[in-house]
């Protein structure tokens, strides 16, 4: 039981650190481009608005009387669509960064397995990095159940790509990669990693979306 709890804690830490790292990089890139961010607590994501257009946003809301009324207006929707261009590029950048981290982690994990089949701390660390791409897979799965996609699925529509097809492709590739990684885990560690990963991932995601994310970036 102690090993399971330690692994669950490690998965939670990895998810929280990974989410903080990718969001920090995305915010840094956004601010360098002249954007400011506000955190959406319910969705656990950042919404970027260009600084120079903030006055125009405020003017539309002021004329409408409230944000709820303004966001339904055609001029607000068109303005938001044009202003979303920067946000879309940041989302795609983050997705590419996440998959890049996973590729590096998987290569290191395979190299370590060739040296020793007995798991040490470095095996687990590289395994956690290998599984970091699951962030995009889980988001794709969630988006398939939503009427309005968010994150990478919403960003990809800005470039004329069908979000449903994109999410299905990401989900398919992700599951194939997950299967390949699980196959590489020695049998004696496999169930321990699967159970701990499932529990730790759910807890870590919930902590990030409703506690750590808003606390750090609100």
N, C-alpha and C positions, 0 to 999 in steps of 0.2 A: 504493500500500500504506500509506503514511504517513497518508493521509486516513482510510482504513478503521480503522487502529489508534487514531487520535485519536477517531473516532466510537464505536468499541467502548468505549474508556476513558470517554467521556462517558456512554454508556448505563449502564455499570457504576456510575459515580459517582452518576448520577441515581437508579438503583434503590436503592443503599445509603442515600443521603440521604433519599429518599422513604420507605423502610421505617422508617428511624430516626425521621423526623418523625412519621409516623402512629402508630407504636408509642409514642412519647413522649407524644403528645397523649392517646392511649388510656389510658396508665398514669396520667397526670396526672388525667384525668377519673375514673378508677377510685379513685385514692387520695383524691380529694376526697370521694368517696362512701363512704369507709371500707373500701376493699378493698386487699389486698396482692397482688402478682403474683409468680409464679415462672415461669421460662423453660423451655419444653420444647425441648431441643436438637434432637431428631430431627425435630420438626415445624416448628421455627422460629416459634413463636407463644407468646403469653403466656397463662397460666392464672390466672384471678383467684379468690381466695377472700376472703370477707368477714372482716375482722379479728375482729369480735365472735363469729364462729362457729368460729374456729380451735380453741378449747379443745374444742368438741364434736366436731370432726373428730378431734382427737388422742385423745379418749376412745374413740371407735369403733375407731380403729386399735389403740390400746393393748389394749382388750378382745379384739380379734380376734387379736392377736399379731404381725401384720405388715400392711403396706399392701396387699400382693398379695391377702391373704385378705380384708381389710376391704372392698376395692373390689367384691368379689363379693357382699357381703351386701345384702339388700333395704333395710335401714335406711340403709346408706351411700348406695345409689343414689338413694333418695328424698330424702335430705338434700342430696346433690349437685345433684339436679334443682332443688330449691327455691333453693339457693344460687347456681345458675347464672343466675338472672334478671338480676343485675347485669352479669355477663359478656356475656350476650346483647345487652343494650342497648349495651354498649361496642363490640361487633363491628359492629352495625348502624350505629352512629354513625361508625365508621371507614370503612365502605363508602360511606356518603353523602358523607363528607369527600373520599374518593378521587375519586369521580365529579365532585364539585364542582370540584376542582382541575383535572381534565381538561377540563371545560366552559370554565373560564376560560382555560386554556392554548390550547384550540382557537380560541376567539374572538380571542385575541391573535395566534395564528398566521395566521388568515385576514386580519386587519387588516394584518399585516406583508406578506403576499403581495400584497395590493392595492397596497401602496406599491412593492414591488420583488420580482421573481421570482428575483433572484439571492440565494442563501442567504448570510446573515451569521450571526454567533454568536447573535443574538437569534432568528433563525428556528429554529435548532436547539434553543435553550432552550425556546421555546414549544412546539415539536414534542414534546420530551421530556415536558413537562407534559401535553400533549394525550393522550399514550399511557399516562399513569399509571394509567388505569382498567383496563389490561390485567392489573394485579395481581389484580383480582377475576375476570377472565375465565380466567386461568391456574388460579386456585384452584378455580373451578367445574369446569374440565376435569379437574383432578386428583381432585376430590371424586367425580366420576362414576365413577372407577375404584376408589374406596375403599368398603369395607363400612360404615364409620362416617364420615360427613362431619365436617369440621372448619371452623373459621372462621365465615364468614357463613352457610354452608349449615346448620351445626349450630345457630347462633343463631336462624335463621328458624324452625326446628322448635319453638322455645320459644313461638312465637306461633301455632302451629297450621297453618303453611304446609308443604306437601309439599316436602322438600328437593330431590328429583329434578326436579320441575317448575320450582322456583326456579332450579336450576343450568342447566337447558336454556334458560330464558328469558334468564338473564344471559349465557350463552354465545352465544345468537342475537343479542341486542342488541349485545354486545361485538364480534362479528365484523362486523356491519353498520357499526358506528362505525369499526372498524379499516379496513374497505374505503373508507369515506367519507374518512378522513384520508389514506390512501395515494393516493387519486385526486387529492387536492389538492396532493400533492407534485409539483413539476415533474419532467418525464421524466428530465432529466439527473442528478437527485439520487436518483431513486426506488430503483434497485437498490442503491446505496451505503447508503441508510438501512435498507432491508429486511434486507440481509445483516448489517450492523453491529448492527442492533437485535436480530436473532435470536441472534447470538453473544453480544453484550453482556448480553442479558437472562438467558440461561442461566447465564453466569458470575456475574453479579450476584446472581441468586437463590440459587445455590449458596453463594457467599461469605456472604450474609446468613444463610442457614439454619444453616450449620455453623461459621461463624467470627465474623462481626461481631455477629450477634444474641445468641448466648450470651455473647460477650465484653462487650457493652455492658449487657445486661439480666439476666444470670444473677445 
